[in-house]
Amino acid sequence: MFDGYQVLFVEDDPPVRASLTQTLELAGLSVVACGSAEEALPLIAPGAQLIVVTDVRLPGMDGLALLDHVLATDPGIPVTLITAHGDVAMAVGAMRAGAYDFIEKPFPPERLVDTAKRALEARLMRAALEDMRTQLQRFNGIEAVLLGNSPVMQQLRRRVLTLAGTSADVMILGETGSGKELVARCLHDQSSRRDRNFVAINCGGLPEALFESELFGHEQGSFTSAAKRRIGKIEHANGGTLLLDEIETMPIVLQIKLLRVLQERRIERLGSNDELPINVRFIAASKADLREMGEQGSFRSDLYYRLNVATLQLPPLRERREDIPLLFQHFVAQASARYEREAPELTSARLGELMAHDWPGNVREIRNAADRFVLALDELDGSAAAAVQDIPPLSLARQMELVEKTLIEQALRRTQGKIPATMELLGIAKKTLYDKLHRHGIDADQFR
């Protein structure tokens, strides 16, 4: 798990240094042992793949001075201090200044191993998140909009690009907050209609009395308050795209009229006898099972089958948990810029909460959570916190596996599946990469 990462162990007492070095190595950790802080200084550099474990009392530069040097060089390198009895107050002060942890002498070897492993996990997590931020900045096109490297999101992007090049009407199905309007906009932006209007109408947000006028428009005097001609949403979208969100809430009488428009591609404004030809791509979005509603008589089956030519099913966030770190970092960066506030550090504990949560509000909910994170408000709202308590938390090892899998897939995508280029991008050996591909079940050929 810690391939390429080392424990930089600083201890001036040779027998103690040899014994504890052996303890760490027997636990499977790679150790570089130094007899003084001065000997360790050349190994400490920005981005160094290591943690530091140092005795406080050293000849020459002591452990506290070494801590200051590490924090000034790269505050992401965890430093654990080994202190003598009676130095606890000093060690607590050092932790407030930025030390990762302290161990008071005498201590069992297991305590040292446990602390070192936790520090390495924290270092790995920070490095992974930094890589993720860098890769987010490199995204472009549809990948910058429909974020995620899970197989379902890769497939969704491919289908969106395929459908965007056609004139087919599309039905988008997905839970609340899963990004139905975002996908509809992608279909429009990636199509030849991109220079014409994209019009979205929420069918559930309009009073029934205004629905027909809103959709089809009206002529002056067609009803009491019609003081002048009004162009409807369908006509406004001519040449472009019209999104009918929450179409399951559309009144039955209007479903009949919409079906006729879909079949004939003509509309009549209220109060007019003239038919107007239209060239509109219709996208219907729903969180409901329209087929079941059709069987129950609450949605017209003929309209369902007319719309169900091309369907995009959006996955809920709980079914693509490997995308959670990437999405959260993306929304944190947006919130940080919007509120002009520096984002707090994402800890492994916080990431554990994010990965364990079921996200009933999907992408919209995680975006709100990122806003609260930047604003230093409650971590999760009441309902979300209660939901987390009912879900077994993912272990830190599992969280790291998901982050690592995401980064490897991102690298393969950028290199079109070329193994040598991926090795260079990730900075790992060929055998290590193949081991990780096998462990995560990643097929590099699918990225070519």
N, C-alpha and C positions, 0 to 999 in steps of 0.2 A: 504493500500500500504506500510505503514511503520511498519508492524507487527514486534515486537521485538526490534525496534529502539526507542531511547529516546532522549529528549532534556535535556541536563545538563545545567540548568539555574543558574547563579551565580549573586546574587544581595544582597548587605548588608542592603538595606533599606526595613524593613519588609512590610510596606503597598504596596510599588512598587513591591516587589517580589511576594506578594500574588495576586495583580491585574494582573500582566503580566503572572503569572503561570496560572491563570484562563483563560486568553485570549487564551493561547496556548492550553489548555485542551479543551476549547469549540470548537476549530478548529480541534479536533480529534487527537491531538498529546499527546504522553505520556511524562510527565515532571518530572524530579527530580530537586527540587529547593534547592539551598545551599546558606547560608548566608555569606560564605567566600570561597576564593580559597583553603585554607587549608582543608576545609570540602569536597571539590570536588576532591582533589587529589587521594584518594583511589579508586575512580570510573574510573579513567583514566588508561587504560591498552592497550597494543597492541591488535588490532582487536576488541576493544570495540564497540558495536553496538550503538553508540551515536554521537551526535554533541554537541558542546559547544557554549553557548551564555553567554557572561560575560561582566559585567560593567568593564571599565578600572580602575576607581578609587575605590579601595577596601582597607579596613584596612589590615595591614600585607602584604602578597603577593598580588600585584596588578594584573590587567588583562593582562598586557604585560608579566609579569613573568609567569603567568599561560599559556599564549600562547606559550612561549618558552618551558615550560614543556611538553605541548601537542605535539608540533612539535618534540621534542626529543624522546617522547614515541611512537607516531604513527603519522607521518605526513599526514596520510590519514584521520584523524579526523578533519572535518571542524570546525574552530573557528570563531565566529562572535563577534566583539567588539562593545559595546555600549559606545559611547563617548559623553562628554559634548561639548557644543558649544565652538569653538575655538581650539578643539583638532583634527581637520580634517587632518592637515599636519602630525601629529603624527600617525593617523589611516592609512593614505595612506602609510606611511613608514612601518607600521606593516603588511599591505597587501603585500608589496614587500618582507617582511621577511617570509610570508607564511600564514597570516590570510586569511580566506575565504571572509569576507565582514565586513563592519562596518555600524552602524546605529547611526546617530547623534540625540541627544536629542534637543528638544522634537520631538516625532515621533508618527504617528497614529498607533494604534494596528495592523492594517492590514499590515503595513510594516514589523513588527516583524514576523507575521505569514508567510508572503510570503517569507521572507529571510530564516526562519527556514525550510520551506518546500523545498526550493531550495537546502539548505545545506544537508538535509536528502536525497534528490534525488542524490546529488553528492556522498554522503557516500555510498548509496546503489549501485550506479554505480561502484564505485571503488571496493567495496567488491565483486560484481558480476564478475568483470573482473579478480580479484585476484583468485577467485574460478575457473574461466575458465582457467586461466594459469595453475593452479594446476592440473585440470582434463586433460588438453592437455598433460601434462607430463606423465600421467598414461595410455594414449592410447597405444595400441599395435596391431599388426596384421593389418588387412585390415582397421580397424577404424582409425589407425594412418596415412593411406594413403588417403582413400576416406573420408575426414572429413565432418561432418555435422550430425545433429540430426533431421532434418526435415523428415517427413514421406517418401518423395520421395527418400531421400538418404538412409534411412533404407532399403527401398525396393530394391534400386539399389545394395547395398552391399549383400543382400540376393541372388539376381539373379546372381551376379558375382560369389559368392561362389558356387551356384548350377551349373552354366555353367562351372566353372573351373574344376570340376571333370569329365567333359565329353570331348570328342574329337570333338565336334561340332564346325564348323566354325561360326563366330559371326560377325554381322554387328553392328557398334556403330554409332549412329546418334546424332548430337548435334551441337550447334552453335560454332562459333570460340571462343577458349579459355575456353570451358566448361570442358576440361579434358579428351578428347577422348584417347590420348596416355597413360595417367595415368591409365585409366580403362583397356586398353589393357595390360599394364604391370602387373596390378593386376591379370588379368585373367591368365597370364603366371606364375606369382610368386606363385599363389595359386594352380597351377596344378602340375601334375606329370612330366611336361616338364620343371620344373623350373631350372634343372641343365643343360639344353641345351640352345642354343642361342635364344635370343629374338632379332629379326631384324626388324627395322622400315625403311620404304622407303616412302618418300614424293612424290607421283605421280605428284604433281604440280611443283616440283622443279627440274625435269629432262628434258633436251632437248629430243625431240621425237626421234632424231637419236641415242641417247645412251640408250633409255629406254629398248629396247629388250635385249641388251647385259647386262645391269645392272640387269635385272630381271632373265634372263635365263643363263647368262654366255656365253662364246665363246671359240672356239678352236683356237689354233695358226694358223694364216694365213687365218682365216675365212673372214677377210676384211683387207683393206690396213694397218691400224695401229695396227692390232692384232698381236703383236710381241710374245705373249705367251698365254698359256691357262689361262682363268680367270673363277673363280667360281662365279656364280650369287647369287643374294640375296636369291632366293628360295632354292637353294642347300645349301647355308651357314646356312639356318634356319632349315635344315633337323633334325628331332627329336624334334624341338622346335616350335617357333611361329613366324609368319611373319605378320607384320602390314602393310597394304596398306592404307596409309593416303591420304586423298583427292582423293579417287578412282574415283570420278566423272570427274577428269581431265585426266584419262587414255585414250590414243588414242583408237579409235574403233577397229583398227586392232589388238592391243594387248589385248583388251577385249575378242576377239574371242579366242586367244591363252590361256588366263588365264582361260576361261571357260573350255577349254579342259583339262587343268592341274587340275582344281578342280574336274572334273568328273573322270579322269583316274588316278590321283595322279602319273603322270610321266612327266618328262621334257626332252627336247633335248637342249643341248647347241648349239649356232649358229655355223654352220660349221660341225656339227656332225650328224651322222645317228643313233647313239645309244640312246635309251631311258633309263633314270635313274629313278628308283622308288624313291619316296619321301614320308616322313611321316611328314607333316607340318600342323599345325593348322593355317588357314588363318583368319585374322581379318581385315575387311574392315571398314574404318572410313570415314564419309562424313558429311559435313554441308548442303548438298543439298538434295532435295527431289528426290531420284533416281527413284522412281516410275513415277513421273511426267516427269523426263528427259527421261525415257524409252518411255512414250507415245508420247513425242515430237521427238523421234528418236536420241537424243543426248547421250543416254546411252542404252546399249543393255538390253532389257527386260529379256532375258533368263539368263543373268549374274545376274541381280538384283534378280530374283526369286531363282537362285542357291545360292546366298549369304544370302538371307533373310530366313534362317532357324531359327536362334536365333538372336533377335534384342535387343539391349540395347539403350534406349532413355535417353539421359542425359538432366536433367532439366537445363534451364538457371538460373543464380543466382537470377534474379528478381522474380522468382517463388518460391524461398526458402530463403526469406530474413532473417528468423530466424537463418540461418547459418552464416550470415555476421559477427557478432561479433567474433565467434569462428575462422572463416577463417582468419580474419584480425589479430587477436592476434597470430595465428599460424605463419603467414608470417612475422609479426613484430618480433617475437622471432628469426626466421631464419635470417632476415635481420640484426638484432642487433648482432648476432653472426658472420655473414659474414663480416660486416663492422667494427666490434669491436667498436661499439658505443652503449651507453645506449639509449634505446628507450624513447622518450618523453611520458608523461602521456596522455592517451587517454581520452579526455574530453567528456562530454555529448554532447557538440555542435558538436565536430568532429564526434562522433558516429551518431548523427542525420544526418549529411551529408552522411555518409556511408550508412545508412539505407534508405535514400531518393533517392540516386542515382540509376539509372536504370541498370548500369553495362553492357553495350553492349559488352564489351570484356570479360565478365564473370570472371572466377577464375584467368585467366592470368592478367586481368586488376586490380583486387583487390590485387594481389601479387605485381604488380608494384606500386600501391598506398601505400602499406606497406613499400616498399623500399624508396619511396620518403618521407614518414612520418619519418622513422628513419634517413634519410639524411637531414631532415629539409628543404626540397625543397618545391615547390608549393604543396598545399594540393591536388588539383585535376588538371589535365591538362585542357587546354582551352575548349575542346569539352565536357569534363566531367563536368566542372563547369557550362557551359551553360545548359547542360542537367539537372543538379540539380535545376537550377532556374526555370525550366519548370515543376518540379514535386512538388506537395504539400508535405512539410516536415512532417515527422512523429512526433507526440508530444513526449515529453520526457516520459510521462506515457506509451505510446505505445511501445517506445524503451525498457523501463524497463520490460514491460510485455513479450516482445520477449526474452530478456535475461533470465528472470526468468523461462519462459517455457523451454528454452534450458537447463538450469541447472537442473531443475526437471527431464527432460527426460534423461539427462546424469546419474543422480543418480539412476533412475529406471533401467536403462540398467545395471549399475554396480551391482545392488542388485537383478537382475533378477525379478524385479517387486515386491519384498517383501516390504510391507508397513512399518513394524517395522524397518527394516534395513535402508530404505529410510528416515524415520523420524530421525533416529540417525545420518545418514550421513549429512542431511541438517540442523539438529539442530532445528527442529520445532515440534510442537505438532501434534497429530493425526488429530484433527479437522481442524487445519490450513492447513495441507497437503491435506486433502480431499476437503477443500474449494478451494484450488489452482488447484487441479486436475479438479474439476468441472468448474472453471472459464476458464481454458485454454483448456478444452475439451480433456484432456489426459486420455486414458484408460490404467491403470496400467497392465491389463491382457495381453496386447500385448507385454510386455517386458518379459513375463515368458516363 
